[in-house]
Amino acid sequence: MEAQRVVVIQDASREVSSSTIGLALHGLSLKPGDKLTLLAVIHQVKTPMGYGSRVDSSSMFGANQRIIGREVARKKNEYQNHIELAEISKLYEAKQAENVMRISCL
């Protein structure tokens, strides 16, 4: 049987949702060589004033790179320290499958 590749895309501008990943994995037989890619997309960040600002670089009112960098680092930390995501990662390691997480701005 061929290795399975699953990509889960989440809106990282909101709270982490491990249930989305659980739904994507439900019914899959996890075996060596399988790969789960979690792509968390940030499209909006909070400014120091508390307003939501678009990450879109073509927008005149978009957030500056420093704020975006901080938000990416914060979200990466949030995803890495999320208990349920850590359990999924351990499950993948135990089954010799690959688990990849990417944080990206849109």
Order of alpha helices (4+ residues) and beta strands (2+ residues): beta-alpha-beta-beta-beta-alpha-alpha-beta
